[in-house]
Amino acid sequence: MSQVFPMDHATYIGFESVEREDIPVSAAVERKYLIVDFRLAGAQPATEQLQASVHKVCMALLKDRELIRSLSDSGYDMVSVAFDRRSQFDCL
C-alpha cells in the first residue's frame, strides 16, 4: 500500500481491524472490517481529487485477488479507506 501514491501525494499510515461485537453475527450489517489509512499531503483536496484517491486505493486492493480471498476467509465484510481521522470511504 505504501506504493499506491507518490510520496508527495499521500503517505500510507497503516491499517486497523475493527470488529463490532455488539452486532450479532446473523445481522445484515457489516460486523468486521479493515480500515486502510493514508494521509494526503497539503490542504484538504477537492471532492474530485478525493474521489480519485479513494478509487485508486480501492482498485489496488481489488486487483489483489489473494488479499481479497484472505480477507474474506478471515471474516472481513468490508474494507474502508481513510485519509483523515473524520471520514472513511467504503471500497467493498
Buried (B, 14 or more C-beta within 10 A) or exposed (E): BEEBBEEEBBEBBEBEEBEEEEBEEEEEEBBBBBBBBBEBEEEEBEEEEBEEBBEBBBEBBEEEEEBBEEBEEEEBBBBBBBBEEEEBBEBB
